[in-house]
Amino acid sequence: MHDVRMKGFATRVDVEEVDRFLAARAQPLPAEERALAECVGGVLAEDVSAQVDVPGFDRSAMDGYAVRGEDTFGASAYEPISLEILGEALPGRSFPGRVERGRAVRIMTGGPVPEGADAVVMAEVCEERDGRVWISEAVAPHKNVGAVGEDIRAGTRVLAAGRRLRPQDAGLLASIGVAWPRCVRRPRVRLVITGDELLPPGSRPDGPRIVDSNSVVLRALVERDGGEVLPYEILPDRPERIRAALADDAADVTVVSGGSSVGLEDHAPRLLAELGSLDFHGISMRPSSPAGLGRIGDRWVFLLPGNPVSCLCAYEFFAGPTLRALGGRPRAWPHRTVRLPLARKISSAVGRTDYVRVAIERDRVVPIATSGASILSSTVRAAGAVIVPRELEGMPEGAEVEIRLYDDVPAGELR
């Protein structure tokens, strides 16, 4: 039985070892059909090839007149050519006849080009009167006509497996008649928020009790990473309640916030070891060193510290990449990065990975003064974070560092 309460960690594992362990084992979930209107953000589970040509007919690229191109040769403003108008073709409504020599059909953008016609003269160089159209500019065959398959040819692979669908991708799927694209299933995530001291979000702090902020942050991070958060509640520090939450198999991933360290009320590590496997507990990093993870059957369980910055840090290093991998996305951190020089040094220790909150002032990187893992406001003041790898003792003033930005605001505006 794994019980380190009030004993501390004998050893701590390196971040890189945990990352390798997760990368080797977290594989995409099975595919599911997703409604076209809800597929944006999903990851395709298989290649998509067009079964039809787009467009499936020759169509007009502008408003004007469908003609035989050779009938307009020689037309000019001084000597316009006159053609008889047979009728009209509108989007979704074809002209039923054939365009013979000396004839024309009035046509609107997107309308089917009639049989016999091979070009469209734009309305701006035409004048219509007495059932005829007078054309003052010649048009070559195929001019202003969108040909069959001009956009997409039947049999063409239009989207590859592993692609995260964008709005325009959904539009393309609609254009080729795909109603239910097969996407990697979104990971279902159970948040287990523990602590007798916690009040629900939206409350006001009261005496020794504090308001839970971790669930708010975690929910947003899970949704960012493509997960679906299942209903949850704040649990008291009672082993039987935490055990029941951990044993619930409705989720693909369980994320525990709080109760993961070595205090008297830190029950989650022992319970995880009893229900499944506690693969790691205690990691050589700052903050988040009490973090842990394991599995119950096929379900991943992440033990995140209750301190807000530690919770955020452990999620970004371990839970986030795993969720993205399960959902078919790249494991890499999703943050935009910039490289800028340090305004002052960052101190660290060899053998420990540090997550350092930083601000950007006058295009220089300024470490946030506080190092407290409970100071959530430090992440609000920060533009992002710098990761100091375990092989470095720190980073000197003036060194160029990579900042993982918390948002997409251009670096020049983060001052």
N, C-alpha and C positions, 0 to 999 in steps of 0.2 A: 504494500500500500504506500502511495506517495503522499507524504504529509510533512511539509517543511514549515508548518506554522510555528512561529517564534524560534525557528532554528536558522533561517537564512539560507542562502544558496552556497553550496560547497564549490560549485564551478558555474561558469556562464559560457554558453556556446557563442561562437562568432555569428554575426549577421549573415555572412556569406554561406555558411553551412546550412542555415535555416532556409535561405533563398534557394540553394541548390536542391534541397529536399522537396520543397514545394514545387519547383519548376519540373522536377522529374515525375511528379505524381498527379498534379492537377491537370486533367484533360477536359476538353469541351464536353458539355452535356449533350444528350441526344437531341435530334432535330424535332421540330414541331412546325405545323402549318400555322402561319400567322396571317390574319386578315390584311389585305393590301393597305387599308387606311391606317393600320397600326404597326406597320413593319419598319418605319423609319427608326433608326437607331439599332435595329436588329442586325445580327451577323448571319449572312447567308451560309447555309450548311452544305450547299451544292451549287455547281455551275448552273447558270440559266442560259439557255439558247432559245433564240426566236423561232417560233413555228410558222410565222407569217412574215410577209414583206411589209415594211412600213415606209411610205404609204403603199397600200395595196392596189392603187390605181394612179394613173397620171393625173396630177392636179395642178390647178393654176396657182402661180406664186403671187398673183396680184389681180386687182380689178381691171377688166378690159374686155378684149374680144378674142375668142379662140378662132384661129385661122390656119390655113395652110401657108407656111412661111414663104414659099416661093411666090404666092399671090401678092405679096407686099413688095417684092423687089422693084426698085425704081421709085417708090413713093417718097415724096418730099413735101415740104411746106408749100412749094410753088406748084407742084403737080401731085396732089393727093390721089390715092387710088380708092375707088368706091367698091364695096362688097355688099351683097344682100344679106340682111340679118334674118336668120331662120328661127331663132328663139333664144332661150337662155339656159345656162347651167349654174346652179347654186350649190353651196355646200350641202351635201346630203341629198341632192336632187340632180340626177343626170339629164342631159338633153337626149331624147330618145332616138334621134336620127343620126345621119352621117353628114359631115361637112364635105361637100364637093367643091370643085374648083369654082372660084368666084363667090363663095358663100362665107359667112361668119356666124358665130354664136356669141351672144352677150354672156360674159362669165364673171363670177365673183371669186375673190381669193379663197382657195380651198375647194372650189368647185371642180368636179371631174371634167377633164378635157375630153370633148366629144370624139367619137371615132372619125377619122379622116383629118382632124386638126393635129398640128404638131408644134404650134407656137401660140403665144398669147401676146397681143399688142396692148400696151398699157393705155388706160382710158385717157391719160393726159395728152396723147398725140392723136386722139380720135375725135370725131364730131359725128353725132348721129342725127339724121333727119330723113323723114319720109321713108322709113323702113330700111334705110341703108346706113352704112358706117363709112365715113371718109377718113382714110388713114394717111397721115402726113410723115410717117417715119417707117422705114422698112424694118422687119424683124426676121432674124434667121431662124431656121427650123430648130426646135427644142428650146428656144429662148423663153424664159419666164415660165417654164414648166418643171414641176417637181416630178421626176420619173419614178416608176414603181421601184421600191427598194432603195430609194435615194438615201433614206435615213438608216434603215436596218434591212439587211437581207435575211430571208428565211435560212435557218441553219447556222447563223452566226452566233457565237458565244458572246453575249452582251454583258454579263456580270459573272465574276468568278467567285467560287466558294471562299469564305473568309472575309468577304467585303462587308464593311459596316455600312448599311444602307443610308443614303442621304435623301433629302426630299426629291431631288431630280432623278435619283435611281428608282424611287417608287413611281414617279411619273413614267419612266421608261417601261417599267414592268406593266403598268396599266396600258401603255400603248401597244404592247404585244399580247395583251389578253391574259396576263397572269393575275389571278385573283387571290391566290393563297401561296405566297412564296414560302419555301421551307427554310426556317431560320434555326440557329442554335437556341435551345431553350434558355430563357433568362434564369439565372440562379435565384432560388428562393432563399431569403435570409431571415433568420429569427434573431432579433435583438433581445438579449437577456441583460437587463439593467438592474443591478443589485445595489442595495444600501439602505439601511434603516434611516440614514440621515437625509435621504433624498425626497424632495417635493417634486410634483410633476411640472413639466415646462408650462410657463404661463403663470405660475405662482410667484409670490414674493418671498424672499428669504425670511426665515422666522427663527430667531434665537439660534440654537446650534444646528438647525436644519438648513440645508442649502438646496438650491433648485437644480434639478438634473439638466445639464446642457449637453451631455455626451450623446444622448439619443437623438437630439436635433442635428448635431454634426454628423453622426454616423448615418442617419437616414439619408441625408443629402449626399454623403460620399458613396453610399451603396447605390443610390439612383444614378449618380454620375458614372459609376462603373458598370452599369447595366443590370444591376440586381433588382429584385422585387422584394420589398420589405413586408413581411407578414405582420399581422397584428401583435402587439406586445404590451406589457405593462411593467411598472417598476416593482421589483420583488424585494421583500425584506431579507435580511441576512439569516435566513433559516434554511438549513441544509436540505430539508425535504422539498421545499419549494424550488430551490435551485436545481436539485436532482430531477424533479419532474420536468422542468423547462429544458434541461440538457437532454433528457430522454425522448422528448418530443421529436418524432422523425419526419415532420411535415416539411422541414427545410432541407436545403442542400448544404447550407452553411449556417452555423450558429456563432454569433459574435457576442461574447460576454464582456460587459463593461463593469469593472469593479470586482472586488473579491478575488483577485488573481495573484496576490503577493504572498507574504508569509505571516500576516497578522492572524489574530485569533478568529476573526470573522471571514477570513479568506478561504472559503470552502471549495471554490470551483476547481482548483487543480486536483485536489484529492478525489472529488466526485467524477471528474473527467477520467482519471486513471482507473476508477472502479467500473465506469460504464464502458470504457473503450481503451484508448491508448493516449497517454500524455507524452507526446514525442519530444517536446522541448519545453523547458520551464526555466527561465532565467537566461537572458541574452546580453552579451557584452555590448551595450549601447547606452547612449544617454540622450534624451530620457528613454523610458520604457523598459528598463532592465528587468522588471518583474514579469514581462509579457511571456505568454506561453501558447502552445497550440498542440492539437492532437486530433484524433478521429474517433467517431463512434460509428462503426460500420463504414458506409461509404460517405459519411457526412463529416465535413471539416468543422472543427471547433477552434475558435481563436479566443484566447484569454487576454483581454486588453486591460491595462491599469485604469483605475478610476480617475486619476488626475487628468484633467482635460488635454493638456499638451501631450502627455504620454499616450493617452488614448488615440489622439490624432496621429502621432508618430508611428505607433505600432500598427495601426490600420494601414497607413501608407506603405510601410515596409512589407507587410505580410498578408493581411486580409485583402487589401485592394488588388495586388497582382493576382492573387488566387481567384478572386471573383471574376476578374477580367478574363483569365484563362478558361474558367468554367463556361463563360459566356461566349467563347470563341474570339475574344479580343486579344491584342498583344499584352503581355505581362508588363511591359515597360510603363513607368510612371507617365501619366497623361499630361503632366505639367509642361507648359511652354518654358523654355530656358533662355537665359541670357548670360553672357560672360562679362564681368566687370572687375576692376581692381578693388582690393580691400582698403578701406579707410583706416582700419586698425587691425591688429593681429587677432586671430582666433586661437585660443589655447585648447588643447585636447590632451589625450594620453594614448600612447602606443598600445595597441591591443583592444581599443574601444572605438566603435563607430559613433560619431556625434551628429545629431540633427540640430543645426544652429539656425535660429530665427534671425532674419536680417532685414534691415530697411535699405532703401536706395536713396542716397542724398547726393545731388550734383554728380550723378553718374559714378558714384563710388558706393561700395558695399559697407554698411555699418552694422555690426552685430548688435542685436538688442541686448541691453545691459543685463536684464534679469535672466536667470537660468532656471527659475522655479518651474517645475512640471505642472503646477496647479494654476499658473498665471495665464489663463486663456486670452486675456486682453493682449498679451505679447504677440499672439498670432494675428490679431487684428491690426496692430501697429506695423507688423512685418509685411514686406512685399513678397516674401517667400522664404525659402530655407536653403542653406548650404549643407551638403553632406561631407563631413570630414571622415575619410576612410581610416580603418583601424591601423594601417601601417604608418600614418603620419602623427607626429607629436603636436601638430597644429598647423596654422597657415600664417605666414608673416605679412605684415603691412605691405601693401603694394602688390601682393600676389594676385594674379587673375583667377577668379573662382567662378564656378557655374552656379547660378541661382535657379532653383525650381520655383517658378512664380506661382502664387496662389490664385491668380486670375489672369485674364487675357488683356488687361490694360497694357498698352505699349510701355516699354521700360522707361521711355522718356517722360511719361506722366507719373511715374512712381517716385515722387520726391516729397 
